[in-house]
Amino acid sequence: MSSAVVEVLLGEGLVTTDQISVAEDAAVRSSESIVRTLVDLGAVSKRDVVRATVQAAGLRFVDVLEMPLDPAAVGLLTSDQARRYGVLPVGFEGSTVVVVTDSQTAADWQVREDLQAITRQPVRFDCGMKAEIATRINQVYRADSELGELMRDVLGDDAAIDVTAPVASTSDAPLIRYVNLLLSQAISDSASDVHVEPSEDNIRIRLRIDGVLKEMAPAPKEVQSALVSRLKIMADMDIAERRIPQDGRLTVVWQGKKIDLRVSSIPTVWGEKIVMRVLDNTAARMALPDLGFSPDNLAKWSESYNRPYGLVIVSGPTGSGKSTTLYATLNSLVKPEVNIVTVEDPVEYRIPGINQVQTNPKAGLTFASALRSILRGDPDIVLVGEIRDRETAQIAIESALTGHLVLTTLHTNDAPSVATRLTEMGVEPYLITSALQCASSQRLARRLCTACKREVDPSPASLAAAGFEYPSGIDARFFEPVGCSNCAGTGYRGRMAIHEVMTMSDDISSLVVDRASSEDIRKIASAQGMTSLKHDGWRKVALGETTTAEILRIVA
């Protein structure tokens, strides 16, 4: 089979005869197959090897993440069956059920026999990437019903769970499976937060997906103590302390990659509420062009952070993607010759090549004290997680005035309010104008699902009622959400940022020194070319990436 795979790779021009010769010599020394050696040498991707292996076996390779699904075929298997066999029914060819699986499973005659017995129809296998099949299975077969079944297993026939012995209860396999499946579903759905909220009658489970909370099947009240204790044990928190808030952290492995979760507990009248923030490190590795900057805004932002010194601020409410923007900016600045130090609360993403400091107020390590120490450590670039008080603002500005590039965040509604907010904190306006290079504000808008969005022709009256303004240079096309298995029926999948980027000018500096209002600053900034949040949103609506309703939901 190995030689047949190599022939396919060679025939498609994916490898050269020279690369094969090098791989053959290396394979002899390492006792690995030639195909594996070609992947290790970087001559060919794993995906191409899998595709070639499938073709060599006489099967068809498909992109399971993009292909449409027939609901009638999907319904032939339960979620438990699909996950157990690692297969996904996708459609029919006559009376034959087309099922996508990995190449190893496709060669297992027992799986074929089992599926034909379950579906009572002939089965034909197509092949795809194993990880992509698992992702699509989780998208298609929701975990809600399986979570409910697991809860019934936890409770048993007589619902006899000793709620006074939470630690012993967590050793129960169904409860552990319940927690694992809940976390797996959250990660699969790209949820940013998982809320476990005790109420009077049950435990409310909600996932924040694309910025909107979505309710899942509740858990029974009887397992509250055991469920909360299980999560606290996983996060290395004190299960005996239930009267004060706690913070913890845990790492899970999902489809071969490690994902960190930040866990916090807070006592409520019905028991401890647990919130888990899902920290997917892919966000920390994003590049600025991936964040949705328009060409003009990206050019202004890039000019500001490529200067040797100055203060660059990202503003916006909690959960608007400020940290992701700063991390993406740092990714473009990381070099061996540059010393980058951050002070954060908490350190959400670990980035190689950067010195990251976690604040600890109990030990006296605040933003201000950490920043003072950092400046004695010869930094070139400093990232301050957030400016929360006058002392931190003062040190950050002084750092920007003494030859350092300082990146930070601030809670304001828009970019023009950044200068007025710093003034309200007690910073002298002349220091602000000397240090501040650029202020950006952003929001996160849900992106239309590319698999099911539908083009529409809205009436001029409806666009006028929404306040829509056609952006120049764009042939506007409008789409609406539909809902499919790819987006869990919401019509949206993923998010993108909308921005307004304000660079400092002499006119704006004069207004800041005169302590002018943010509205006065906005008028001058707009006249000098600043695109407002709403207008940047209209641009993305015209490009068919989101909807007017979504922009109006997040921007006043």
ABEGO torsion letter per residue (X at the ends): XAAAAAAAAAAAGABBAAAAAAAAAAAAAAGBBAAAAAAAAGABBAAAAAAAAAAAAGBBBBBAAABBBBAAAAAABBAAAAAAAGBBBAEBBEABBBBBBBAAAAABAAAAAAAAAAAGBBBBBBBBBAAAAAAAAAAABBAAAAAAAAAAAAAEAAGBBBAABAAAAAABAAAAAAAAAAAAAAAAAGBABBBBBBBAABBBBBBBBGGBBBBBBBBBAAAAAAAAAAAAAAAGBBAABAABBBBBBBBBBBGGBBBBBBBBBBBBAAEBBBBBBBBBAAAAABBAAAAGBBAAAAAAAAAAAABABEBBBBBEBBGAGAAAAAAAAAAAABBAABBBBBBBOBBABBBBGBBBBBBBAAAGBBAAAAAAAAAAAGBABBBBABBABAAAAAAAAAAAAAGBBBBBBBBBABAAAAAAAAAAAGBBAAAAAAABABBBBBBBBBBBBAAABBBBBBBAAAAAAAGBBBBBGBBBBBBBBAEBAAAGGAGBBEBBBBBBBBBBBAAAAAAAAAGBBAAAAAAAAAAAGBBBAAAAAAAAAAAGABBAAAAAAABX
